[in-house]
Amino acid sequence: MNRAAAAVRAAVSEAESPYAGSEYDDLAAAFDDFDPVPERGDGLDAAVEWAADAVLANSALVSHPKCVAHLQCPPLVSGLVAEALLTAVNQSMDSWDQSPAATVLEEAMIEELCALFGYDTTDDDTSAGGDAVAGDDATADGVFTSGGTQSNFLGLLLARDRYVHEAWGRRAQTEGLPPEADSLRILCSEVGHFTAEQAAAHLGLGENAVVPVSTDDEFRVDPGALSATLDGLEADGKRPFALVGTAGTTDFGSIDPLDALADCADEHDLWFHVDAAFGGALALSDRHRDKLAGIERADSLAVDFHKLFYQPISCGAFLLRDGANYRYIARNEAYLNPERDDKAGVPNLVSKSVQTTRRFDALKPLVTFRALGREGVAELVEYTLDLADEVAARIAADPAFELVTEPTLNAVVFRYVPFRDHPTLDDGAWSDRVNRQVRRTLLHRGRGVVARTEVDGRVHLKFTLLNPNTTPADVDDLLVNVKQYGAAAESEAVE
């Protein structure tokens, strides 16, 4: 363990660039003769040395201040400490007898999260094993998950099963879906996360069951467009049953008008799920939590700790405003969570999850909050949002760039604007080509790891400024490189 820690310190703390620059083909060739399962081993010290030389040296270092591409955060040391602890004792969260303290502490963390997002956690009898599943008076509940993908799936699974039960008197868990289920529809922002479509496919509805809703100039769902879309679906004989709101879109960090969406969900009797995987951490901040107004009205929500809570992957949570809805997926197995345990109040958490074996990931935020407190984590979040505002202002003031929109969280989307015309390509295709080349050059020269996306069919660059160690000077260096590599790409192509 000490050797592994030393290898990480050497790879991360002493790195001069966020990536060594190797192309995929280079790495594939380097590992061409590698034997993953040799007949005889070389010992643990040699294995750690190999991992440091082969893996760490060729990793995208998310802790580097110029690694600003995706939503992987630089993990806090407190999270790494907790990761080692929870992995060493190897608790599984499916049954109480496998995870005694871990079960109690996950329940405590879920209760705290429910309160943080405005859910009612009061209950005279809080025995998690039976009452949360058997039904109570809209007492909130939840479970830790692997992240937003699983949390969004779980929300839409419960939404579907509740609708099938209420509309057709059928239990989807045991009887499956009726033929009429091909009319079921889910509504989601046109810039919402792809996991809504993925969940619909897994739920047997097909990706086409997800109906995209138009957004405004700030990439938030337009309530007028939502109402019109719902009216059209109902006139066409379709059955909308769930509405997904987004608190932090992947590209823009935009937050839907959650109160207005909740009103619409109430009017049309829709399950309202909020994907707050990216933006949920705003609830910690006194300065920014009002951006999540209305999230307390969601039937369910997803929040990720491996984004703006700065925890190692994987670590997410699913929260449910009325824990009684867990009855739609609850099941009992004699060897794991027999019915007598439910009646006795034994808290076997397997009934709340789509996983059986499950890690004690709740320990990571628990240790972090014990170390830093809510205010300490909020300060990290607030710094990155302030940084994004400052960076966006600099980009908007520079004629070499075009800013798409003011940031809501810490994602800044822009593009390099070519100064020279291409002799054969039109403006859009030429700009796309240059921006793609800029990103590749940044990566393979080890100058920066920057994301790409498309806006209105055009290639754009994206800074995802999650790292509290990134400074305005770091971003200024990146922008200088973008202009240099952009100009070089223009000259090379035109010549």
TORVEX-237918 format. One record per residue (C-alpha): x, y, z negated; residue number from 0. Coordinates in pm, 1 decimal, decimal comma. Last residue first. Layout:
<rs>
<<X Y Z> NUM>
...
</rs>
This chain:
<rs>
<<-101,0 2602,4 4770,1> 494>
<<-459,0 2655,0 4656,5> 493>
<<-461,1 2344,8 4436,2> 492>
<<-127,1 2410,1 4269,5> 491>
<<-198,9 2777,1 4211,8> 490>
<<-541,2 2716,1 4056,8> 489>
<<-415,9 2434,5 3833,8> 488>
<<-127,9 2653,2 3716,7> 487>
<<-365,5 2939,3 3635,0> 486>
<<-583,5 2702,9 3434,5> 485>
<<-281,7 2554,4 3259,2> 484>
<<-169,1 2897,6 3147,1> 483>
<<-519,0 3013,9 3056,9> 482>
<<-594,1 2701,9 2855,9> 481>
<<-251,6 2724,4 2693,1> 480>
<<-321,1 3079,1 2575,7> 479>
<<-657,6 2960,3 2444,4> 478>
<<-491,2 2680,3 2250,7> 477>
<<-239,7 2917,9 2096,6> 476>
<<-522,6 3152,4 1995,2> 475>
<<-696,8 2852,8 1837,4> 474>
<<-396,8 2781,8 1615,8> 473>
<<-368,6 3152,5 1529,8> 472>
<<-735,8 3159,6 1427,2> 471>
<<-652,0 2884,5 1176,7> 470>
<<-726,0 2510,8 1169,5> 469>
<<-674,5 2364,4 821,5> 468>
<<-1049,9 2363,1 749,5> 467>
<<-1089,0 2119,0 1040,7> 466>
<<-1439,2 2090,4 1185,1> 465>
<<-1384,7 2332,2 1472,7> 464>
<<-1538,1 2144,6 1763,9> 463>
<<-1390,1 2342,1 2053,8> 462>
<<-1570,3 2266,7 2377,4> 461>
<<-1480,0 2297,2 2744,1> 460>
<<-1735,4 2325,6 3022,3> 459>
<<-1811,5 2134,8 3343,7> 458>
<<-2116,6 2263,7 3532,0> 457>
<<-2447,6 2079,5 3572,8> 456>
<<-2648,2 2337,6 3381,5> 455>
<<-2407,9 2290,4 3090,5> 454>
<<-2177,3 1989,7 3101,3> 453>
<<-1939,7 1869,7 2831,3> 452>
<<-1568,6 1854,0 2754,3> 451>
<<-1377,6 1819,2 2429,7> 450>
<<-1029,8 1948,0 2341,6> 449>
<<-729,9 1760,3 2200,7> 448>
<<-440,9 2006,9 2208,8> 447>
<<-84,3 2065,8 2321,7> 446>
<<19,9 1700,9 2347,1> 445>
<<120,4 1738,0 2710,2> 444>
<<-125,3 1467,3 2806,0> 443>
<<-415,3 1621,8 2615,4> 442>
<<-374,0 1986,0 2720,1> 441>
<<-314,4 1877,2 3081,2> 440>
<<-631,5 1668,9 3087,3> 439>
<<-840,1 1955,2 2948,7> 438>
<<-700,9 2206,5 3197,5> 437>
<<-756,4 1965,2 3487,9> 436>
<<-1122,5 1922,9 3403,8> 435>
<<-1160,7 2300,3 3378,6> 434>
<<-996,4 2352,2 3718,1> 433>
<<-1212,3 2095,0 3896,1> 432>
<<-1534,6 2223,5 3743,8> 431>
<<-1448,9 2582,5 3840,8> 430>
<<-1384,9 2475,2 4200,4> 429>
<<-1708,9 2276,9 4214,8> 428>
<<-1906,1 2576,0 4088,1> 427>
<<-1734,5 2843,3 4297,5> 426>
<<-1751,4 2653,4 4626,6> 425>
<<-1460,6 2436,8 4741,8> 424>
<<-1286,2 2498,3 5076,9> 423>
<<-1030,0 2781,1 5045,4> 422>
<<-1044,7 2791,0 4665,7> 421>
<<-1094,5 3133,7 4519,3> 420>
<<-857,3 3271,8 4258,9> 419>
<<-934,5 3407,2 3913,1> 418>
<<-1083,4 3081,9 3786,8> 417>
<<-1316,4 3118,7 3486,7> 416>
<<-1224,0 2889,5 3196,7> 415>
<<-1531,9 2754,4 3032,2> 414>
<<-1710,2 2786,7 2699,9> 413>
<<-1876,4 2584,5 2423,3> 412>
<<-1794,0 2662,3 2058,3> 411>
<<-1905,1 2404,1 1800,8> 410>
<<-1879,7 2520,3 1438,3> 409>
<<-2244,1 2559,1 1337,4> 408>
<<-2482,9 2801,3 1506,0> 407>
<<-2232,5 2915,8 1767,6> 406>
<<-2312,1 3211,5 1997,3> 405>
<<-2389,6 3084,0 2344,3> 404>
<<-2221,1 2976,0 2668,5> 403>
<<-1898,5 3177,0 2642,8> 402>
<<-1726,5 3252,1 2977,9> 401>
<<-1350,6 3279,9 2974,8> 400>
<<-1069,1 3458,4 3155,0> 399>
<<-1247,5 3791,0 3101,1> 398>
<<-1165,0 3769,0 2725,9> 397>
<<-1409,3 3939,6 2488,4> 396>
<<-1650,2 3644,1 2473,3> 395>
<<-1361,9 3409,3 2389,0> 394>
<<-1246,5 3627,3 2102,3> 393>
<<-1600,1 3655,4 1962,5> 392>
<<-1647,4 3279,3 1988,1> 391>
<<-1325,5 3223,1 1793,5> 390>
<<-1438,3 3450,6 1511,3> 389>
<<-1781,3 3287,0 1488,8> 388>
<<-1622,5 2940,5 1493,8> 387>
<<-1383,7 3037,5 1214,1> 386>
<<-1671,4 3157,9 998,7> 385>
<<-1844,7 2822,5 1048,8> 384>
<<-1521,3 2639,9 963,4> 383>
<<-1473,2 2838,9 643,1> 382>
<<-1831,8 2779,9 534,4> 381>
<<-1792,8 2402,3 554,8> 380>
<<-1474,6 2399,9 348,3> 379>
<<-1629,3 2633,8 90,8> 378>
<<-1933,9 2406,9 66,7> 377>
<<-1709,4 2113,6 -30,2> 376>
<<-1567,7 2310,1 -323,5> 375>
<<-1905,6 2449,5 -425,5> 374>
<<-2059,9 2103,9 -445,0> 373>
<<-1785,9 1982,6 -676,9> 372>
<<-1426,9 1921,9 -571,6> 371>
<<-1311,5 1604,5 -751,1> 370>
<<-1641,2 1458,9 -871,5> 369>
<<-1793,7 1562,6 -539,6> 368>
<<-1519,6 1378,7 -352,3> 367>
<<-1543,7 1067,3 -570,0> 366>
<<-1919,0 1045,3 -510,4> 365>
<<-1880,9 1129,6 -141,6> 364>
<<-1655,1 823,9 -98,5> 363>
<<-1831,5 593,8 -346,0> 362>
<<-2147,3 600,7 -134,1> 361>
<<-1963,7 383,6 117,4> 360>
<<-2021,1 73,4 -96,1> 359>
<<-2012,0 -146,5 213,5> 358>
<<-2303,7 -345,3 354,7> 357>
<<-2368,1 -714,0 411,7> 356>
<<-2733,6 -731,0 512,3> 355>
<<-2784,5 -436,1 744,4> 354>
<<-3117,1 -294,0 862,3> 353>
<<-3150,5 -137,0 519,8> 352>
<<-3408,6 -70,8 251,3> 351>
<<-3492,7 -432,5 173,9> 350>
<<-3121,8 -510,0 122,0> 349>
<<-3113,6 -277,7 -179,4> 348>
<<-3173,1 -547,2 -443,0> 347>
<<-3278,8 -339,9 -742,9> 346>
<<-3421,2 -593,8 -992,6> 345>
<<-3756,6 -453,2 -1102,5> 344>
<<-3892,3 -780,8 -1241,3> 343>
<<-4163,2 -797,4 -975,5> 342>
<<-3908,5 -733,2 -703,4> 341>
<<-3675,5 -997,1 -850,1> 340>
<<-3964,7 -1246,0 -853,5> 339>
<<-4003,7 -1181,3 -481,2> 338>
<<-3660,5 -1329,7 -415,1> 337>
<<-3376,9 -1098,2 -311,2> 336>
<<-3074,1 -1302,1 -198,6> 335>
<<-3105,2 -1679,5 -209,8> 334>
<<-3485,4 -1683,1 -194,2> 333>
<<-3509,0 -1433,5 89,2> 332>
<<-3753,7 -1145,8 78,0> 331>
<<-3855,5 -894,4 342,8> 330>
<<-3931,2 -524,0 353,5> 329>
<<-3958,1 -360,8 698,4> 328>
<<-4303,5 -199,6 685,2> 327>
<<-4299,9 -179,5 305,5> 326>
<<-4025,2 82,3 328,8> 325>
<<-4302,5 333,0 387,0> 324>
<<-4361,4 341,6 10,2> 323>
<<-4038,6 543,2 -18,7> 322>
<<-4219,6 855,8 94,4> 321>
<<-3978,3 1130,2 200,8> 320>
<<-3727,2 879,3 338,8> 319>
<<-3356,0 956,1 352,6> 318>
<<-3101,1 772,6 566,1> 317>
<<-2735,6 817,8 474,8> 316>
<<-2399,6 814,3 647,7> 315>
<<-2044,7 696,5 590,6> 314>
<<-1817,1 518,0 833,5> 313>
<<-1572,8 673,6 892,3> 312>
<<-1366,9 861,8 636,2> 311>
<<-1534,6 1152,8 454,0> 310>
<<-1512,2 1523,4 535,1> 309>
<<-1868,4 1626,4 438,6> 308>
<<-1894,2 1804,6 773,5> 307>
<<-1865,3 1484,7 980,5> 306>
<<-1807,8 1148,4 816,4> 305>
<<-2074,3 1221,3 555,8> 304>
<<-2358,3 1193,2 804,0> 303>
<<-2722,9 1285,4 739,0> 302>
<<-3032,2 1133,0 894,6> 301>
<<-3385,7 1235,6 804,7> 300>
<<-3726,9 1093,3 731,6> 299>
<<-4085,4 1213,4 700,0> 298>
<<-3957,7 1565,6 755,1> 297>
<<-4119,8 1844,3 551,8> 296>
<<-3804,4 1910,9 346,0> 295>
<<-3627,4 1998,5 672,2> 294>
<<-3851,1 2303,9 703,6> 293>
<<-3578,7 2562,2 648,2> 292>
<<-3243,8 2412,5 753,4> 291>
<<-3092,5 2748,3 855,3> 290>
<<-3176,9 2863,0 500,3> 289>
<<-2890,5 2642,4 379,4> 288>
<<-2629,5 2879,2 524,8> 287>
<<-2502,9 3118,7 260,9> 286>
<<-2582,5 2910,1 -48,5> 285>
<<-2404,0 2622,0 118,0> 284>
<<-2456,3 2256,4 24,8> 283>
<<-2763,5 2222,6 248,2> 282>
<<-2540,7 2324,9 538,6> 281>
<<-2393,5 1973,4 516,1> 280>
<<-2694,9 1843,8 709,2> 279>
<<-2576,8 2007,1 1030,9> 278>
<<-2409,5 1720,0 1215,2> 277>
<<-2609,0 1412,4 1110,8> 276>
<<-2919,3 1623,3 1057,9> 275>
<<-3139,5 1418,2 1291,3> 274>
<<-3483,6 1507,6 1162,6> 273>
<<-3772,9 1260,9 1184,5> 272>
<<-4135,0 1377,1 1194,1> 271>
<<-4387,0 1093,7 1222,3> 270>
<<-4667,6 1238,8 1429,3> 269>
<<-5024,7 1313,5 1319,8> 268>
<<-5083,6 1564,3 1602,7> 267>
<<-5139,6 1872,5 1386,0> 266>
<<-4893,5 1757,8 1120,1> 265>
<<-4620,2 1697,9 1378,9> 264>
<<-4686,1 2041,5 1530,0> 263>
<<-4654,0 2209,0 1191,1> 262>
<<-4335,2 2011,0 1124,4> 261>
<<-4194,1 2131,8 1456,5> 260>
<<-4267,4 2491,8 1360,6> 259>
<<-4096,4 2441,1 1024,6> 258>
<<-3797,2 2271,8 1188,7> 257>
<<-3719,5 2544,5 1439,4> 256>
<<-3448,7 2329,8 1606,4> 255>
<<-3088,2 2373,1 1498,5> 254>
<<-2815,4 2427,2 1757,5> 253>
<<-2470,4 2280,6 1694,5> 252>
<<-2397,4 2339,7 2063,8> 251>
<<-2274,8 2010,5 2205,5> 250>
<<-2372,3 1753,3 1944,5> 249>
<<-2694,1 1924,4 1839,6> 248>
<<-2706,7 2040,3 1478,0> 247>
<<-3031,9 2003,7 1289,8> 246>
<<-3231,3 1813,3 1550,8> 245>
<<-3602,0 1737,5 1541,3> 244>
<<-3737,2 1400,4 1648,6> 243>
<<-4114,7 1371,4 1691,6> 242>
<<-4287,4 1035,8 1657,2> 241>
<<-4619,6 874,6 1754,1> 240>
<<-4708,2 1004,5 2098,5> 239>
<<-4971,9 771,4 2246,6> 238>
<<-5019,5 817,4 2619,2> 237>
<<-5360,2 847,4 2783,7> 236>
<<-5256,5 1113,6 3033,9> 235>
<<-5447,9 1384,0 2847,0> 234>
<<-5253,5 1284,1 2533,9> 233>
<<-4922,2 1316,5 2714,2> 232>
<<-5013,5 1653,1 2867,4> 231>
<<-5127,8 1796,8 2534,3> 230>
<<-4806,0 1677,9 2372,0> 229>
<<-4592,5 1839,1 2643,0> 228>
<<-4783,1 2167,4 2613,4> 227>
<<-4736,1 2170,8 2236,7> 226>
<<-4363,4 2100,7 2270,4> 225>
<<-4320,2 2366,2 2539,2> 224>
<<-4475,6 2620,8 2307,6> 223>
<<-4257,5 2504,7 2017,8> 222>
<<-3940,5 2554,4 2231,4> 221>
<<-3681,6 2307,7 2100,5> 220>
<<-3353,0 2484,9 2032,5> 219>
<<-3077,6 2523,9 2295,0> 218>
<<-3012,5 2892,3 2216,2> 217>
<<-3175,1 3010,0 2540,3> 216>
<<-3485,9 2807,1 2458,9> 215>
<<-3534,6 2430,9 2484,5> 214>
<<-3753,0 2200,5 2691,7> 213>
<<-3884,7 1876,2 2543,3> 212>
<<-3755,3 1536,2 2653,2> 211>
<<-3999,4 1242,3 2641,6> 210>
<<-3857,0 921,1 2495,4> 209>
<<-4061,3 620,0 2611,4> 208>
<<-3839,2 609,9 2920,3> 207>
<<-3565,7 458,1 2703,4> 206>
<<-3765,7 140,7 2667,9> 205>
<<-4028,5 60,7 2406,0> 204>
<<-3875,6 -264,5 2278,5> 203>
<<-3744,8 -106,8 1958,2> 202>
<<-3383,2 -143,9 2074,1> 201>
<<-3460,1 62,1 2384,8> 200>
<<-3638,5 329,2 2180,3> 199>
<<-3340,5 340,9 1943,7> 198>
<<-3100,7 402,0 2233,4> 197>
<<-3325,3 674,3 2371,3> 196>
<<-3327,9 851,0 2033,3> 195>
<<-2957,5 769,5 1997,6> 194>
<<-2880,8 992,8 2296,6> 193>
<<-2866,9 1298,3 2069,1> 192>
<<-3094,2 1590,7 2143,5> 191>
<<-3029,2 1829,3 2434,0> 190>
<<-3371,2 1773,5 2595,3> 189>
<<-3513,6 1789,2 2244,3> 188>
<<-3710,9 1484,3 2136,2> 187>
<<-4060,1 1340,4 2167,6> 186>
<<-4129,9 970,1 2119,5> 185>
<<-4402,4 793,1 2320,7> 184>
<<-4611,4 476,8 2286,0> 183>
<<-4813,6 378,8 2594,3> 182>
<<-4629,0 49,8 2643,8> 181>
<<-4752,1 -41,8 2295,5> 180>
<<-5094,8 -125,6 2437,6> 179>
<<-4980,0 -483,6 2500,4> 178>
<<-4950,6 -535,7 2120,4> 177>
<<-4610,2 -532,0 1952,3> 176>
<<-4471,3 -808,4 1732,6> 175>
<<-4671,6 -1015,9 1486,7> 174>
<<-4421,3 -1046,5 1198,9> 173>
<<-4242,4 -711,8 1174,7> 172>
<<-4497,8 -538,8 1394,6> 171>
<<-4772,5 -585,7 1137,6> 170>
<<-5098,6 -516,0 1321,9> 169>
<<-5402,9 -314,9 1225,0> 168>
<<-5398,1 -153,0 1571,0> 167>
<<-5358,3 218,9 1506,7> 166>
<<-5245,7 216,1 1142,3> 165>
<<-5018,2 -86,9 1162,1> 164>
<<-4868,7 -2,6 1500,7> 163>
<<-4818,7 356,6 1385,7> 162>
<<-4641,3 251,7 1066,0> 161>
<<-4419,7 9,5 1258,4> 160>
<<-4321,2 271,8 1512,2> 159>
<<-4235,9 537,2 1253,9> 158>
<<-4045,0 285,1 1040,7> 157>
<<-3833,2 184,0 1340,4> 156>
<<-3794,8 549,4 1442,2> 155>
<<-3642,0 640,0 1106,9> 154>
<<-3422,3 328,2 1098,8> 153>
<<-3287,3 397,6 1446,8> 152>
<<-3200,8 754,7 1353,8> 151>
<<-3017,4 631,4 1043,3> 150>
<<-2828,9 364,0 1238,6> 149>
<<-2705,8 608,1 1501,3> 148>
<<-2645,8 881,7 1244,5> 147>
<<-2396,2 686,4 1037,1> 146>
<<-2303,2 344,9 895,8> 145>
<<-2588,4 369,7 649,6> 144>
<<-2652,6 459,0 286,2> 143>
<<-3009,1 412,5 168,6> 142>
<<-3317,1 617,0 98,4> 141>
<<-3596,8 708,3 -138,4> 140>
<<-3848,7 985,3 -194,7> 139>
<<-4150,1 938,3 -420,3> 138>
<<-4469,9 978,2 -223,8> 137>
<<-4690,2 843,2 -503,2> 136>
<<-4566,6 484,7 -520,2> 135>
<<-4574,0 179,9 -301,6> 134>
<<-4468,4 -182,3 -306,6> 133>
<<-4132,8 -102,4 -149,3> 132>
<<-4017,3 175,6 -380,0> 131>
<<-4188,4 -2,5 -668,0> 130>
<<-4018,3 -339,1 -640,0> 129>
<<-3639,7 -317,9 -642,3> 128>
<<-3594,8 50,8 -707,5> 127>
<<-3739,4 58,1 -1055,7> 126>
<<-3819,6 428,1 -1081,0> 125>
<<-4129,5 413,3 -1299,0> 124>
<<-4253,9 760,4 -1392,4> 123>
<<-4143,9 901,4 -1059,2> 122>
<<-4000,3 1235,9 -960,6> 121>
<<-3777,7 1238,6 -652,2> 120>
<<-3971,6 1489,3 -440,0> 119>
<<-3772,6 1579,4 -128,8> 118>
<<-3614,8 1922,6 -92,8> 117>
<<-3298,1 1835,1 97,6> 116>
<<-3071,5 1851,2 -208,6> 115>
<<-3330,9 1660,3 -413,0> 114>
<<-3320,8 1370,5 -168,4> 113>
<<-2941,6 1384,4 -171,2> 112>
<<-2931,6 1363,6 -552,0> 111>
<<-3169,2 1065,8 -551,8> 110>
<<-2956,7 894,5 -286,0> 109>
<<-2643,7 952,8 -494,6> 108>
<<-2806,2 803,4 -805,8> 107>
<<-2929,4 500,9 -609,9> 106>
<<-2580,6 453,9 -467,5> 105>
<<-2442,3 475,1 -823,0> 104>
<<-2674,7 211,0 -965,9> 103>
<<-2607,9 -26,0 -677,1> 102>
<<-2230,4 24,7 -696,1> 101>
<<-2227,1 -46,7 -1068,3> 100>
<<-2379,0 -392,1 -1010,7> 99>
<<-2269,2 -481,4 -657,0> 98>
<<-2296,4 -851,6 -576,9> 97>
<<-2554,4 -929,0 -849,3> 96>
<<-2766,2 -635,6 -735,0> 95>
<<-2809,3 -759,2 -380,1> 94>
<<-2739,7 -619,5 -33,4> 93>
<<-2472,7 -367,5 -131,7> 92>
<<-2167,7 -585,4 -81,0> 91>
<<-1874,3 -506,1 -309,1> 90>
<<-1524,2 -549,8 -167,2> 89>
<<-1325,4 -464,5 -485,3> 88>
<<-1028,1 -351,9 -274,1> 87>
<<-1242,5 -188,0 -5,9> 86>
<<-1422,6 30,5 -258,4> 85>
<<-1100,1 148,3 -418,5> 84>
<<-905,7 209,0 -95,3> 83>
<<-1193,7 403,7 58,4> 82>
<<-1233,2 602,8 -263,7> 81>
<<-873,2 719,8 -238,7> 80>
<<-921,4 803,0 129,2> 79>
<<-1233,5 1003,4 45,7> 78>
<<-1048,7 1199,8 -223,3> 77>
<<-770,7 1263,3 28,1> 76>
<<-1027,1 1441,1 243,6> 75>
<<-1086,1 1302,7 589,1> 74>
<<-1015,8 1518,1 896,3> 73>
<<-1351,7 1510,5 1072,7> 72>
<<-1458,0 1304,4 1370,5> 71>
<<-1710,8 1522,3 1550,3> 70>
<<-1514,8 1554,4 1873,3> 69>
<<-1258,7 1775,1 2041,8> 68>
<<-1069,8 2010,1 1811,6> 67>
<<-737,8 1836,4 1744,3> 66>
<<-528,0 2152,3 1730,5> 65>
<<-522,3 2177,7 1349,7> 64>
<<-394,6 1818,2 1316,4> 63>
<<-607,9 1617,0 1073,0> 62>
<<-790,3 1441,3 1357,1> 61>
<<-466,4 1287,8 1480,9> 60>
<<-546,1 1122,1 1813,0> 59>
<<-352,8 799,1 1767,7> 58>
<<-46,5 674,7 1952,5> 57>
<<208,1 705,3 1670,8> 56>
<<-42,3 563,4 1424,5> 55>
<<-98,4 251,0 1631,7> 54>
<<229,8 120,4 1770,8> 53>
<<498,0 252,7 1537,9> 52>
<<292,6 266,9 1218,3> 51>
<<113,8 -60,0 1288,6> 50>
<<447,4 -233,5 1363,5> 49>
<<597,8 -107,2 1037,3> 48>
<<295,0 -231,7 845,4> 47>
<<328,1 -574,4 1008,5> 46>
<<701,2 -586,8 932,6> 45>
<<636,5 -516,4 565,2> 44>
<<353,9 -771,9 559,1> 43>
<<558,9 -1067,2 683,3> 42>
<<672,4 -1172,9 1030,2> 41>
<<389,2 -1415,5 1102,9> 40>
<<403,6 -1747,3 1279,8> 39>
<<177,1 -1872,3 1559,7> 38>
<<109,6 -1517,1 1675,3> 37>
<<-249,3 -1383,8 1682,9> 36>
<<-257,3 -1039,2 1849,1> 35>
<<32,2 -1123,1 2085,4> 34>
<<156,3 -805,4 2257,3> 33>
<<309,2 -857,4 2599,9> 32>
<<84,6 -603,3 2774,4> 31>
<<80,3 -367,2 2478,0> 30>
<<307,7 -108,0 2638,1> 29>
<<135,7 -156,7 2973,0> 28>
<<-206,1 -81,9 2823,7> 27>
<<-61,4 221,4 2649,1> 26>
<<85,0 362,1 2969,9> 25>
<<-233,6 283,8 3164,8> 24>
<<-440,0 478,6 2911,5> 23>
<<-212,0 782,5 2945,4> 22>
<<26,1 868,2 2661,7> 21>
<<27,1 1226,5 2534,3> 20>
<<163,0 1185,6 2180,2> 19>
<<-152,0 1338,7 2036,9> 18>
<<-229,6 1614,4 1785,7> 17>
<<119,8 1766,0 1816,5> 16>
<<408,8 1837,1 1578,8> 15>
<<326,0 1544,5 1352,5> 14>
<<498,0 1551,8 1011,9> 13>
<<185,8 1539,9 796,9> 12>
<<0,4 1283,5 1004,5> 11>
<<246,0 1015,5 1114,4> 10>
<<490,5 1047,9 824,7> 9>
<<215,7 1071,4 564,1> 8>
<<36,4 773,8 719,6> 7>
<<352,8 564,1 714,9> 6>
<<419,3 657,9 352,1> 5>
<<66,9 553,4 257,2> 4>
<<114,7 219,4 435,0> 3>
<<445,6 161,2 256,5> 2>
<<283,6 238,8 -77,5> 1>
<<0,0 0,0 0,0> 0>
</rs>
